[in-house]
């Protein structure tokens, strides 16, 4: 009789462990591609991801190795490169893995899902906050050039960088903290990767607080970035229109146009995903847009900054030319 009770207790705890384990395993809904298209899609995404990673890492090495590029604008640009590498690496390897698996094998552990959602939202938030501090740098450089060296010291660059990442971090921790506290009654993520909406949709509890804070988070982040960057560039445009030095104005507008192009692309892609979220019947289009934003935007940012900023372009050409000469000798 004693042994029988022992076996019953053992079976009970085994069932409980299996139930807990099954609750912690989630199923991801991947891209709906045919078996013939999965390999070409995998290769295309891998090539774009590799190009973006190599470009950003090369850009970081170039800035740190070239003393002439140790200027506030380029040091702040390092934040953008680091964020792009961080954001793409958090998502694309998982997407590439899932492309090679069948629909029923695309599992992810709940805690891994939370970490991935954290990385996704930190990347998105930091993209806006970093572009805001870069806009401030351009504002001081063009609107108050005589005090630029006094204001934009190395200490100020560090303060701005820490502020950009800290604000993004705090907002995302609160956002995900509200979702993690909820109990779960579902186990399917209707997305290519995990994000905050995917997490709180796993719950059958009321998500009113999540929706309120999520809306506040979006309005504050987008509103502050749109207002600050719009006001900054209106002020810069006014200074350039009043200025008489055409060469200086041309250089200022070139660097500003690069920054503004990156911001507008980021903003447009974000709005497209938000709009597609409102139409469940367009879920496949939203998935494609989401993965393109994660893999194509970092690569595009590297191209825009690498080719449009004259000093960086000259350094890249010089390094390429020197390596060619070394090979010939």
Buried (B, 14 or more C-beta within 10 A) or exposed (E): EEEEEEEEEEEEEEEEEEEEEEBBEBBBBBBEBEEEEBEEBBEEBBEBBEBBBEBBBBBBEBBEEBEEBEBBBBBBBBBBBBBBBBBBBBBBEBBBBBBEEEEEEBEBEBEBBBBBBBBBBBBBBBBBBBBBBBBBBBBBBBBEEEEBEEEBEEEBBEEBBEEBBEBBBEBBEEBBEBBBEBEBEEBEBBBBBBBBBBBBBBBEEEBEBBEEBBEEBEEEBBEBBBEBBEEBBEEBBEBBEEEEEEEEBEEBBEBBEBBBBBBEBBBEBBEBBEEBBEEEEBBEEBBBBBBBBBBBBBBBBBEBBBEBBEBBEEBBEEBEEEEEEEEEE
